[in-house]
């Protein structure tokens, strides 16, 4: 599926932040903003809902916790019981460091993998980048357009709010 | 008036402690006194059938505590005070160590914020300053209670006369080996030095902060950073050493290298809980208009994180001792887990539940950290939890099996009431918002 975007290029993050507010106020729907670094307050300005990643993280952590406890209790308690230091086979305090580490490991990796997957940041043949300068020193505001969009008006709104250029780009598989 | 980007100005606002509030504080003290009297009466007349159990428990405690040195220390067991008097002395010490430690955290927190150039915490800075109001009475009470120890040596076994002299009936080789550090003159000097340093730096930072309110400018801020950095160096050493002196030397045969940090973590998380609770109560009373969700969120994160930090230290201490299982080390947990007929066992587990499981599960979500009611419940739980954590550090070593709760809670309420009177008094002395703090603007616009 091919999508067409109008790209407003900005030079400064403060200009961009106010532009985001003004453009949304003018009734234009912003598709996405690409910046070289995270900008404080841009989530609120764009009206992005809070991520549900923490919920996923909790369940990844819970998985790690259960796996670690199951693994140690099964291995040391049932599969191959050994007496270590005169402690019971299932000695919970001794299991806690491993349980903690596996909880953190599952949680972190689960979160990173989930984040990459939902952001489509996995390796691909052609990486869709709207404007490569957004990885260097430019701030790019992408607005999805179609045949009915009044490009002159949109360009004017972006220009008025401090965009240094306004380009158009078609992108497939985005 | 400080000029802000989005607001015209911030005006000074002063806390007014109404006579009703002051009456409530006095009521807390009166309730404490009543409980104390009730506790003494119960202890005097209710202890009839208790004697046999007491004797057995004491004997058990003695074997456990002195197992390693029983041979050298059999004959000269000294007489201790009547249970009610002993409980009062131990409880005074317990509460004073807890309240003084929490009080010092006010200055520590502020100093860390200065050194880190942190801006968000400016709106709660005055609460931290007020929290340290207990340090001066803390020093006085500590000296007095240390004096009370000499009535019958109820608090510190190592202060018993002759315990460090070879040939004396009281001689104890292990304690004598520690005489270079644990002797009475050096102990008192250390106590005065620790608290003297804390009081001096608290006063210095407070003075700079008040001068800043009057005159403005960044000079006071930069000076505060230098003072804070110096204070933190001293505090890092003295907090650890005060934990050995005031808490660990109660169990004088035993030692743990984790102990300084463990006690500090307990004070630190309680101090943050106290600041949070105070900020919420002030906000709900209509003060602190600049305090927003973001600040509460950060305080909540601190409580959440440092509850885990405390547990980490607690567990690090517990697991190594449990794993190695050497008698002279594991006696400490033996007394708390099943010792004295198991009367500390429930407290041992509830200590973990209230200080770790409860804050961990309740404050995990972002929303919980931004709701006043959740933070309020958790901060009260943490304060009670760490009070009983200190209870658990002191009681088995001093009271053995004769511990109780009525006298102890009574004295805790007396301390709480007095603490609140002093704290609100200092809170009312200056504007609740430090109007000329250079980072005030940042704090006002703090979002998380």
Contacts between the chains, C-beta under 8 A, distances in Angstrom:
chain1	res1	chain2	res2	distance
A	40	B	447	7.4
A	41	B	447	6.6
A	44	B	447	7.7
A	50	B	366	7.7
A	54	B	365	7.3
A	54	B	366	7.0
A	58	B	364	7.4
A	85	B	323	6.4
A	85	B	325	7.3
A	86	B	325	7.2
A	87	B	323	7.7
A	93	B	315	7.8
A	93	B	318	7.0
A	93	B	319	5.2
A	93	B	322	5.4
A	93	B	323	7.5
A	94	B	319	7.4
A	94	B	323	6.7
A	96	B	315	6.6
A	96	B	319	7.1
A	97	B	319	7.7
